Amino acid sequence: MTQTLDIEKILLDNLRMLSTDKQQEVLDFAQFLVHKLHQTQDLSKESDEYSSLLTQPPPLKLSFTEIAKLPIAERHKILAPYMAVTAQDFLTDPELTEFSVLDSEDWETEYDC
């Protein structure tokens, strides 16, 4: 708390030494920082909501056969959370992301000697 008061006092002392137009620049910058902070917090909230979607899709209420019979727009609406989870799995699950390099003999062609 004391450190905050010290910073505020130093800031005010320095601010008082500036001309009005420079004070306006400081105010503009401070407002920019506050705006940026709010944007970051909003993005963080959205990211948290998205992350929860990625980790826990809702349980399916219809069978795959019933879903297949639905119009495509309805299918997409139902399957969207599952697609997000699957995409995240392919980005993070080592069993899905690693691959084996083929041996050179697998790449031989008829022109190789």
Residue pairs with C-beta under 8 A, 6 or more apart in sequence:
15 23
15 26
18 26
50 84
53 81
53 84
53 85
54 84
54 85
54 88
55 85
55 88
57 81
57 82
57 84
57 85
58 81
60 67
60 78
62 70
62 78
67 75
67 78
67 79
68 75
70 78
89 96
90 96
90 97
91 97
